[in-house]
Amino acid sequence: MCYQVVERYSVCRCLYYKHAIDPCAVYGQSGHGVQEKTVLVGYACATHSSQRPEMTYGAGVLPDSGYESDAYPLH
């Protein structure tokens, strides 16, 4: 089975990045499909992040996937 990893923003599900297909031995043969695997990243895209999400969740608490977050600093 061939796989393609697609990264989407966790809230709005807009496309962040579509990776190349990881082909298997029967890639390209008739009737063989590619299974898409979705990975959620970040919070929301630039278009949707301007909608003040803290109003939706209240009390200034936002759900966080852990990506690009200060919750776990690298230093």
DOTIDO-692444 format. One line per field, with one value per residue: residue in one letter; y, x, z of N, C-alpha, C, O, CB in turn; residue number from 1. Coordinates in steps of 0.1 Angstrom, whole numbers. Each point is the difference from the previous one (the first is absolute). Last residue first. Glycine has a CB too. Layout:
<nodes>
aa: (A|...)
n.y: (Y|...)
n.x: (X|...)
n.z: (Z|...)
ca.y: (Y|...)
ca.x: (X|...)
ca.z: (Z|...)
c.y: (Y|...)
c.x: (X|...)
c.z: (Z|...)
o.y: (Y|...)
o.x: (X|...)
o.z: (Z|...)
cb.y: (Y|...)
cb.x: (X|...)
cb.z: (Z|...)
i: (NUM|...)
</nodes>
This chain:
<nodes>
aa: (H|L|P|Y|A|D|S|E|Y|G|S|D|P|L|V|G|A|G|Y|T|M|E|P|R|Q|S|S|H|T|A|C|A|Y|G|V|L|V|T|K|E|Q|V|G|H|G|S|Q|G|Y|V|A|C|P|D|I|A|H|K|Y|Y|L|C|R|C|V|S|Y|R|E|V|V|Q|Y|C|M)
n.y: (246|-23|8|-27|45|33|-33|-8|-46|-5|21|28|13|50|18|46|-14|-5|-12|37|39|-23|-6|47|-15|8|-48|-6|26|-12|-51|-14|-30|-42|-51|-43|-33|-28|-38|-7|-49|4|-49|-34|0|11|17|43|-28|-48|14|56|55|35|44|48|30|46|34|18|3|13|-26|37|-30|-29|8|-52|-22|-45|-40|-35|-55|-37|-52)
n.x: (154|-40|-44|-45|-26|18|-12|16|-19|-23|-42|-27|-51|7|-22|-14|-48|-19|11|-24|21|43|-7|-7|11|45|7|-29|34|41|-23|1|41|36|-11|-30|18|-38|21|-29|14|2|-24|13|-33|43|50|17|6|-1|40|-14|21|-11|-14|23|-38|-31|5|-49|-50|-36|-20|6|18|38|13|20|45|-14|36|-21|11|-9|-4)
n.z: (250|-14|38|-3|0|-29|-47|-42|23|42|-14|42|4|32|45|-3|4|-50|-45|-24|20|-3|-49|-20|-47|-11|1|-40|-25|26|25|58|19|-21|-8|1|-41|-30|-32|-47|-22|-56|-22|-41|-35|-27|29|16|42|9|28|17|-3|37|-35|29|37|-6|44|10|-27|46|37|33|39|-19|-57|-23|-18|-29|-5|-39|4|-39|24)
ca.y: (4|-9|7|-9|-9|3|5|14|5|-2|-13|1|-14|-5|-13|1|1|7|-9|-13|3|0|-13|0|0|13|4|-3|5|14|7|4|3|14|8|13|3|14|0|13|3|6|14|2|-3|2|-11|4|14|0|-8|-14|-11|-11|-13|-9|-7|-13|-5|5|-6|5|-11|3|5|-8|8|10|8|13|8|14|10|12|12)
ca.x: (13|11|12|11|-3|9|-5|2|9|13|5|13|5|-1|7|14|10|-2|3|-7|-14|-1|-5|1|-14|-3|5|-9|-13|0|7|-8|-13|-4|10|-5|7|0|1|4|-7|9|-2|7|-9|-14|-8|-2|-4|-9|4|2|-6|9|-5|0|13|-3|10|13|12|6|3|-8|-14|-9|-2|-11|-1|-5|-2|4|-4|7|-9)
ca.z: (8|-4|-6|2|11|11|12|0|-10|5|-5|-6|-2|-14|-1|-6|11|12|11|-2|3|14|5|14|5|3|13|11|-3|1|-10|-11|5|3|5|4|12|4|14|6|12|10|4|13|11|-1|-7|-14|-3|-11|-12|3|-9|4|2|-12|-3|-5|-9|4|-3|-13|-10|-12|2|9|13|0|12|-2|13|-2|10|0|0)
c.y: (-2|3|-10|7|-9|-9|2|7|15|5|-2|-14|1|-14|-5|-13|0|-1|6|-8|-13|3|0|-13|-1|1|14|4|-2|6|15|7|3|1|14|8|15|1|14|-1|13|4|4|15|2|-4|3|-11|2|14|1|-7|-14|-12|-10|-14|-8|-6|-14|-4|7|-7|5|-11|2|5|-7|7|11|7|14|7|14|10|12)
c.x: (-2|12|11|12|12|-2|11|-5|2|10|14|5|13|5|-3|7|14|12|-1|2|-8|-15|-2|-6|0|-14|-4|5|-10|-14|-2|9|-10|-14|-5|12|-4|7|1|0|6|-8|11|-1|7|-8|-15|-8|-2|-5|-10|4|4|-5|11|-5|-1|13|-4|11|12|13|5|2|-7|-14|-11|0|-11|-1|-4|-4|4|-6|9)
c.z: (14|8|-3|-7|3|12|10|13|1|-10|5|-4|-8|0|-14|-1|-6|9|14|12|-1|4|15|7|15|6|4|14|12|-2|2|-10|-11|6|4|6|3|14|4|15|6|12|10|4|14|12|1|-7|-15|-4|-12|-13|5|-8|3|4|-12|-4|-5|-10|5|-2|-13|-11|-13|2|8|14|-1|13|-4|13|-4|9|0)
o.y: (3|-8|-9|-5|-4|1|-6|10|7|1|-12|-9|9|-3|-1|0|-3|-8|-7|-7|-1|-4|-9|1|-3|11|3|1|9|10|5|6|-7|-9|4|-5|9|-7|8|-5|0|7|-8|9|-2|-12|7|2|-5|1|-2|7|-2|-7|0|-4|-3|5|-8|8|12|-5|-8|0|-5|-8|-4|-6|7|-5|7|0|2|0|1)
o.x: (10|10|3|4|2|7|10|-6|-10|12|4|0|2|10|-11|12|10|9|0|-10|-10|-4|-8|-10|-11|-5|2|-8|-8|-4|-7|10|-9|-5|-11|7|0|-3|9|-10|12|-10|9|3|-6|2|-4|-4|9|-11|4|2|10|-9|10|-1|-11|7|-5|8|1|6|0|-8|-11|-9|-10|4|0|-6|6|-11|11|-12|9)
o.z: (8|0|8|-11|12|10|-1|-1|2|3|0|8|-8|6|-5|-3|8|-1|10|5|7|11|5|5|5|3|12|9|3|6|8|3|-3|6|-5|8|-8|9|-4|6|3|-1|4|-8|10|5|9|-12|-8|-6|-11|-10|7|5|-6|11|-5|-9|8|-5|-3|10|-10|-10|-2|2|-5|10|-10|9|-8|4|-6|2|8)
cb.y: (13|6|31|-16|4|22|-7|-10|-26|-20|14|30|-19|26|-4|22|-9|3|-5|8|25|11|-1|24|-7|-3|-19|-19|-14|-9|-24|-5|16|16|-17|-3|-25|11|-31|17|-25|2|5|-28|-14|9|-24|11|13|-24|-13|-6|18|17|5|16|2|2|22|-7|-22|27|-6|24|17|2|26|-8|-12|-2|-21|0|-19|-4|-13)
cb.x: (-5|-20|-10|-18|-26|-6|-31|5|3|-19|-18|5|-25|-7|8|-11|-26|-32|15|12|12|28|19|8|4|19|17|0|12|28|4|-31|19|21|27|-30|20|-18|3|2|-18|25|-33|13|-5|0|22|25|4|4|8|-18|-8|15|-29|21|16|-30|23|-15|-12|-18|-17|11|19|29|18|-17|25|-6|11|8|-11|18|-28)
cb.z: (-26|-23|3|12|-19|-17|-3|-24|-17|11|-20|5|8|-15|29|13|7|-1|-26|-29|-16|-8|-24|-6|-26|-21|-15|-24|-28|-14|-24|12|24|-24|-10|-4|4|-22|5|-26|1|-17|-7|2|-25|-29|-4|13|28|14|27|30|-25|19|-10|-20|29|1|4|29|-17|-8|21|15|22|10|-6|-27|15|-30|21|-29|24|-26|4)
i: (75|74|73|72|71|70|69|68|67|66|65|64|63|62|61|60|59|58|57|56|55|54|53|52|51|50|49|48|47|46|45|44|43|42|41|40|39|38|37|36|35|34|33|32|31|30|29|28|27|26|25|24|23|22|21|20|19|18|17|16|15|14|13|12|11|10|9|8|7|6|5|4|3|2|1)
</nodes>
